């Protein structure tokens, strides 16, 4: 049923998750964006930003409101008016799906306002929001944000998403005080790769799916590697190798870059606080960078908190 107002939460995510470039995504329990939307007269759009992060407040330039407008258009309500208030829970350009959280949250909020429950439509509108900032309509982050848990974009043409409920484990994230634009991180990737690298990634990705389905956290960590994007993107993350080694020595099962970076994440079962300290200290010593850090677990995905 359509409503007059809605409040949604939309979480951070980790794209690629090791060998699954543009395919794998893991939803995090926190941090989250919170997006409130209410109806306005037809054709009117307003955006308000709360919190410490600066975002565009023009409806056609903000990913959340843009995704909301695209969803309304896809559902035959192109003239739907709305006022949107966004409280960002994560820094843009941090590598934990900030734009995807906004896009998914904006699309879900508009869907709630219009009484739409079709997740495929919400997914498509969310990817349109991602396209606004990254230049390409990719689905790894938004799939994880919308469906929750561990997701696989198994067929981009048909928008087929596989959902796997991951085991319980800790995710330790360290974000150095730099930003990496998704466009830039995609531009530095090669247009072709050696077949040996493709075969290696295929094996790792297959192993990751097996480990997820077996719910074996140590095995999941062992497959957190990549030869398609990681070798090029670590150049954008000063101190990555030192941070990785420090996390592994502190007890992490595996380490990689979140999405385009600069976030570096580790997974573990226990000793999370020690791993977190080791990663932050490694960024400081190896690269002279301060790093924001947090510990979370796999999450259930974006949800409608209230409607009225």
N, C-alpha and C positions, 0 to 999 in steps of 0.2 A: 504493500500500500504506500502511495506517496505520502510525504510528511512535510512539515514546515521547517524543521531544523534537524540537524544530525551532528553527532560528535564521533570521530573515529580516531583510532591510534594506528600508526603504521611504522613498522620496525626497521632497524638497520639490517643489512644483509651482507654476506660475503659472496661475491661472484667469482666464478672460475673454480674456486675451492681446489686448488692444485692443478690437476691435469685437464679440467673440464672447461677450457676456454670457450666463453660465450654459451656454455651449455649447463654447467653445474651452478647451483646456488644454495646457500645455507642461510636460513632465517635465524636471526638472533632474538633473544627474549627482550633485550634492551641494548641501546637506547631506542626511543621511539619519537616520532613526530606526533603531535596532536593537532587535528584539523577540525574546526567547527564550521559548519555551513548553514545558511538559512536562506529561505526564498526571498527574492526581490521581484519587482515587476519585470515583465518580459524585456529582454535585451539589456538589462542593467547588470554590471559585474563590478564587484568591489573586492579588494584584497588588502588585508591588514597583517603585518608581520609582528610577532612578539618574540622576545628573547634577545640574546646577544649577537645572533648571526644576521648579517645583512643579506637580504634577498630582494629581487625585483618585486615591486608591488603593482606593476602593470599586469592585468589579467592575461594578456597574450604573451608575456615574457616569463611569468612564474610557472614552474613545472606543475605545481598542484592545480592551480586554476586552469592552466592550459589543458591538462588531462581531463579536468571536470568538463570543460567546454567540448572537448572531443567526444567524451562519453555521451553527453547530451545530444550531440549531433548524430552519433552512431545510432542512438535510440529514437531518432525522429523528434527531438526537442531542442533544435538548434537555437531557439530564441529563449531558452530557460534562463531566467535571471537569478543571481545568487550573490550573497555576501560571504566571503571566506576569511576566517582567521586562522593563521598558521603559527604554531609554536614549534620551532625547530628544536629537535633534541640532539642533533649531530651536526658537526661542522661540514659545510660543503667542500667538495674536493678532497675528502679524507680517505676514500677507499673503502668505505663501509656502506655504500649504497644510499648516500644522502638524497640524491636526486630521485632515485627509485622510490624511497620512502615517501617523498612528497608527491610523486606522480601516482603511486598506488593509493595513497591516502586521499588525494584529490578526486581520483576516479571513483573510489569506494564511497566517499562522502556524497558525491553527486548521484551515484547509483542509489544510495539510501534515500536521498531526497525525492527521487523519481520512482522509487519502489522497484528498482531493477535488481535482480539477484543473479543474473547470468555472469558467471566468473570469466567466461571467455571474452565477453564484451569489456568487462573491467580490465582484463589483462591487455587487450588491444589498446584501449585508451591510455593505460599506464605506459605502455611502450611508446606511444606517441609523445607523451610527456618526456620520456627519456631522450627521444630523438631531438627534441627541442634544444637540449643542452649538449648532447654528445655527437650529434650529426648522423646517428644511425639508430634504427629501431631494433635494439637488442633486448632480449627477454630474460636473461639470466637473473638479474637482481629483482626485477618486478615479479617474476614467477615465484621466487622464494618469499617475497614480501606478501604476496596475495594468498598463496597456498600454504605457506609455513613449512617447517621442517627442511628436509633436503629435497631439492627439485632438479629435474633434468629436462632441458629443452631438447626432446628427442627428435622432433621434426619441425623445423622452423616454418616450412611451407604450410603445414596443416595446423601449426600452433599446438602441437601435442606436447603436453607436460606430464612427466612421470613424477609421482610423489612417493617418497620413501620416508617413513618415520625413523629419524636417527636415534641412536642410543643417547643416554644422558652423559654428557661430558662437559668440561669447562673449556671456554674459549677465552684466551687472554689476548687482548688487543692493545697495541702500542702505536700511537699516531704521532709522528714527529711534527715539529712546528713548521712544516712546509705544506704546500698544496700541489696537487697534480691534477691538471685538467684532463678529463676523459678523452677529449679530442686529441690532445697532445700525446697521451699514452697509447692511443690507437695509431696515430700517425707514424710513430717510431717502429712499429712492427713491420717485419718483412712481408712482401707480397707472395713469396714462395718459400718453402722450407725443404730441407733434405728428407728423403723418404725414411731414413733411419730415425729422424726425430719424430716423424709422424707415427711410425710403428711403435716407438718407445712410449709416446703419449697414449696411444690406443691401449697398450698393455696396462699402463698406470690407471687410466680411466676405467677399464674393465675391472681391475683390482679394487678400485675405490667403490664401485657399485657392489661388488661382492662383499667387501668389508662392511658397507652400510647395511646391507641386508642381513649379514651375520651379526650385526651390532657389536663388532669387535673394534673398540676404540684404538687400541695399539696398532692394529692393522690399518685403520683409517689414516693414522698419522704417518705410517710408512709410505703411503701413496701420495702424500702432499708434495708432489714435485711436478715439474713442467719444463718442456723444451720449446713450447710455441711462443709464449709471451714473457715468462719470467726472466730468461736471460737478457732480454732487452730492457724490461721495465725496472730491473734492479739498479740500473744506471740513474734512475730518477729518485732513488731512495738511498741517500748516503748512509753508510754504516750497516746496510742490510746484512751482509755476511757475518759481521760481528754480533749483531742482534740475534741472528739465527743460531749461531754457535752457543751464545750465552743461554738462550732459552733451552736448547737441547741439553746442555750441561746441567741446567737447573731442574731437569726432569720432564720437559715437554716431549710428547710423542712425535710431533711433527710441526713444521713451521713453513709459512709461505706469506705472500703478499695478498692483501685483500683487494680484489678487483684490480683497478688501475694503480693502486697505491695512493698515498705513501704508507697507509696502515700496514703493519706487519702483525700477523696473528699466529698464535700457537694453540695447540689443543693438548689437554691433559686430563688426568683423573687424579687429583690431589696435587699439592705443592703449588697451586696456582699463584698464591701471593708471592712466593719466592721467584717463580718464573717471571711474574710481572715486574718485580724489582730488578731482576737481571736484565730484562729487555730495556727498561727505561735507562738503567745505568750504562748499558752498551751503547745506546744512542748518544748519550752524553759524552762518553769517553772516545768513541770511534768517530763521531761526526760533529761533536760540539752542539748537539741539538737537544732541546728539552722535548719531552714527549708526554702527551696526555695518555692515560691508560685506564683500562677497566677490565673487569672479569664478568662474563655472562655465560649463558647456556643456549642451546638451540631453542627457538621459540615457535609459537603456533601460528604466527602470521597476523596480518592486519585484521582489525575487527571494528564493528560498529559498537561504540560504547553506550550511546543513547540516541533515541529519536523522539520526536515530539511534534 
